[in-house]
Amino acid sequence: MKTSIQLLLAASLLAAFSANASAEVVVVVNPKSAAASMTPEQVANIYLGKEASLSPVDLPEASATRSEFYQKVAGKDDAQIKAIWARLIFTGKTQPPKEVRSSAEAVKQVAANEKGIAYVEKSAVDSSVKTVLVVN
């Protein structure tokens, strides 16, 4: 009985992780933005403080979507991102992306700001924003 419960719990955790890991991540901007599409390098430059043309919105540090985004777009893990931003903040060069609690909140922020950009789960996208990159 105990083994059955452990197996069921392990299967549930694996299913939850797999569902979260397979969520498609997209980058969205305000519909008034001139950008029709963007490359991963362009998006990485914005999120790493190298380009200030758009106002990036970040998901929480604990978010699997955030980890996936930075790994796939910038080739960086969470610790590397924190180190980059600690250096930039210390030198006074720029401020980190605004952090919000969810993809839905990120979409609202981008919809309300002509210079907004965010990465979100594809399922959170609606007509208030436009998709400029599918993160693979």
C-alpha positions in Angstrom: 0.0 0.0 0.0 2.7 2.4 1.0 4.6 1.7 -2.3 1.4 2.3 -4.3 1.0 5.7 -2.7 4.6 6.6 -3.4 4.3 5.5 -7.0 1.1 7.5 -7.4 2.7 10.5 -5.9 5.8 10.2 -8.1 3.7 9.8 -11.2 1.6 12.9 -10.3 4.7 15.0 -9.8 6.2 13.8 -13.1 3.0 14.6 -14.9 2.8 18.0 -13.4 6.4 18.7 -14.2 6.0 17.5 -17.8 2.9 19.6 -18.3 4.7 22.7 -17.1 7.9 21.9 -19.0 6.0 21.5 -22.2 4.1 24.8 -22.0 5.0 26.8 -25.1 6.7 30.1 -24.3 6.2 33.2 -26.5 7.4 36.8 -26.5 4.7 39.4 -26.8 4.7 43.2 -27.4 2.1 45.9 -27.4 0.1 45.9 -30.7 1.3 49.4 -31.4 4.9 48.3 -31.5 6.6 48.5 -34.9 8.2 45.1 -34.3 6.5 42.4 -36.4 9.0 39.7 -35.2 12.1 39.5 -33.2 15.1 37.2 -33.0 16.1 35.4 -29.8 19.3 37.6 -29.7 17.2 40.8 -29.9 15.0 39.7 -27.0 18.0 38.5 -25.0 19.7 41.9 -25.4 16.6 43.6 -24.0 16.3 41.2 -21.0 20.0 41.4 -20.3 20.1 45.2 -20.1 22.0 45.7 -23.4 19.1 47.3 -25.2 16.7 49.8 -23.8 14.2 50.3 -26.6 11.5 48.3 -24.9 10.4 47.9 -21.2 10.7 44.2 -20.3 8.4 42.4 -17.9 9.8 39.4 -15.9 8.0 36.5 -14.3 8.9 35.5 -10.7 12.3 33.9 -10.1 10.6 30.6 -9.1 8.7 30.4 -12.4 9.6 27.4 -14.6 8.6 29.6 -17.6 11.2 32.2 -16.6 14.0 29.5 -16.3 13.0 28.1 -19.7 12.9 31.5 -21.3 16.4 32.6 -20.1 17.9 29.2 -20.9 16.5 29.1 -24.4 16.8 32.8 -25.4 20.0 33.9 -23.6 21.7 30.5 -22.8 21.8 31.5 -19.1 20.6 29.9 -15.9 18.9 31.6 -13.0 22.2 32.2 -11.1 23.9 33.7 -14.2 20.9 36.1 -14.7 21.0 37.2 -11.1 24.8 37.9 -11.4 24.4 39.9 -14.6 21.7 42.1 -13.0 23.6 42.5 -9.7 26.5 43.9 -11.7 24.3 46.2 -13.8 22.4 47.5 -10.8 25.7 48.1 -8.9 27.2 50.1 -11.7 24.0 52.1 -12.0 23.7 51.4 -15.7 20.1 50.2 -15.8 17.3 48.7 -13.8 16.1 45.1 -14.1 12.9 44.1 -15.8 9.7 44.8 -13.8 8.6 41.5 -12.1 5.0 40.5 -12.1 3.2 37.5 -10.5 1.9 35.7 -13.6 1.7 35.5 -17.4 -1.8 37.1 -17.2 -0.4 40.0 -15.3 2.5 40.3 -17.8 0.1 40.4 -20.7 -1.9 43.2 -19.0 1.3 45.2 -18.4 2.4 44.9 -22.0 -1.1 45.8 -23.3 -1.0 49.0 -21.2 2.5 50.1 -22.3 3.4 50.8 -25.9 7.1 49.9 -25.1 6.1 46.8 -23.2 7.6 43.3 -23.9 7.1 40.1 -22.0 7.6 36.3 -22.3 4.5 34.3 -21.3 2.9 30.9 -21.8 1.2 30.9 -25.2 -2.1 30.1 -23.5 -2.0 33.5 -21.8 -1.9 35.4 -25.1 -5.0 37.3 -26.2 -5.8 40.1 -28.7 -4.4 42.8 -26.4 -0.8 41.9 -27.4 1.0 40.6 -30.4 3.4 37.6 -30.5 6.9 38.4 -32.0 8.8 35.3 -31.1 8.0 31.6 -30.3 10.7 30.3 -27.9 12.0 26.9 -29.0 
